[in-house]
Amino acid sequence: MDDGAVLLVAGLADLAVSTLGTAMGTVRGLLRRSDTGRLVEDAEQDLRARGRLALDRYAAVPPAHLEVLAQHVLERRSRADG
């Protein structure tokens, strides 16, 4: 491996260790709190709401483009005839 690849791998490893250390400190702080149960319930509700939003955003099928254009043409024709 060349020096660039070694530096890249070392940088990624350092980032991973740093991130894990920060996350562990956060978890330790949360476990010391007296309202941990309430925090867990709030986190669960937030995740459910986030999941619902994600499903709504990605599961909804947009209308077919040509169908929308056809509806616009029909509306214009009906206005012009009326």
C-alpha positions as CSV (number, residue, x, y, z in Angstrom):
1,M,0.0,0.0,0.0
2,D,1.2,3.5,-0.7
3,D,1.5,6.2,1.9
4,G,-1.8,7.9,0.9
5,A,-3.8,4.7,1.5
6,V,-2.1,4.2,4.9
7,L,-2.9,7.7,5.9
8,L,-6.5,7.4,4.8
9,V,-7.0,4.2,6.7
10,A,-5.3,5.6,9.8
11,G,-7.5,8.7,9.6
12,L,-10.7,6.7,9.3
13,A,-9.6,4.5,12.3
14,D,-8.9,7.6,14.4
15,L,-12.3,9.1,13.4
16,A,-14.1,5.9,14.4
17,V,-12.3,5.7,17.8
18,S,-13.0,9.4,18.5
19,T,-16.7,8.9,17.5
20,L,-17.1,5.8,19.7
21,G,-15.5,7.6,22.6
22,T,-17.8,10.5,22.3
23,A,-20.8,8.2,22.0
24,M,-19.8,6.2,25.1
25,G,-19.4,9.4,27.1
26,T,-22.9,10.5,26.0
27,V,-24.3,7.1,27.0
28,R,-22.6,7.2,30.4
29,G,-24.1,10.6,31.0
30,L,-27.6,9.5,30.0
31,L,-27.4,6.4,32.3
32,R,-26.6,8.7,35.3
33,R,-29.8,10.7,34.8
34,S,-32.8,10.0,36.9
35,D,-35.2,10.4,34.0
36,T,-33.6,7.8,31.8
37,G,-36.9,5.9,31.3
38,R,-38.6,9.1,30.1
39,L,-35.8,9.8,27.7
40,V,-36.1,6.3,26.3
41,E,-39.8,6.7,25.8
42,D,-39.3,10.1,24.1
43,A,-36.6,8.6,21.9
44,E,-38.9,5.8,20.9
45,Q,-41.8,8.2,20.0
46,D,-39.4,10.4,18.0
47,L,-38.1,7.3,16.1
48,R,-41.7,6.2,15.4
49,A,-42.6,9.7,14.1
50,R,-39.5,9.8,12.0
51,G,-40.2,6.4,10.6
52,R,-43.8,7.4,9.7
53,L,-42.5,10.5,7.9
54,A,-39.9,8.5,6.0
55,L,-42.5,6.0,4.9
56,D,-44.9,8.7,3.9
57,R,-42.2,10.5,1.9
58,Y,-40.8,7.4,0.1
59,A,-43.8,5.1,-0.1
60,A,-46.2,7.5,-1.8
61,V,-46.2,7.1,-5.5
62,P,-46.3,10.4,-7.4
63,P,-48.9,10.7,-10.1
64,A,-47.8,9.7,-13.6
65,H,-46.4,12.7,-15.5
66,L,-48.3,12.1,-18.7
67,E,-51.6,11.5,-16.8
68,V,-51.2,14.9,-15.1
69,L,-50.5,16.6,-18.5
70,A,-53.6,14.9,-20.0
71,Q,-55.7,16.1,-17.1
72,H,-54.5,19.7,-17.7
73,V,-55.3,19.4,-21.4
74,L,-58.8,18.2,-20.7
75,E,-59.4,21.0,-18.2
76,R,-58.2,23.6,-20.8
77,R,-60.4,22.1,-23.4
78,S,-63.4,22.1,-21.1
79,R,-62.8,25.8,-20.2
80,A,-62.4,26.7,-23.9
81,D,-65.6,24.9,-24.8
82,G,-67.6,26.3,-21.9
